[in-house]
Amino acid sequence: MAPTADLAALQLGDFSPQLDTIFDMEVAGGNIALRLVKADPGGQSGRAGGAFSLLFVAPAGPFLPQAIYPLEHPAIGRMEVFLVPIGPLQGGNGYQAVFT
């Protein structure tokens, strides 16, 4: 198991180098591979490092509801992120996380 990442300390620069890499999302019954396809700045916020958003693509299938999901990535670690389904994206299921 990877170390737990500090969500408050994560910045866009932590995710940008990880474009097109896989984040493992824990769900009941196993893991789903999420591919990070976009990492965009979101402007100024009260958050250190500013706001940003991430877009992930999962394999096509039934969409999971918006919720907090454990994600794990070898370079970033383990984190619990609120993901929102946004519809079909690049042949799979799109999910978005917004850090503000």
Buried (B, 14 or more C-beta within 10 A) or exposed (E): EBEEBEEEEBBBEBBBEBEEBBBBBBEEEEBBEBBBBBBEEBEEEEBEBBBBBBBBBBEEEEBBEEEEBBBBBEEBBBBEBEBEBBEEBEEBBBBBBBBE
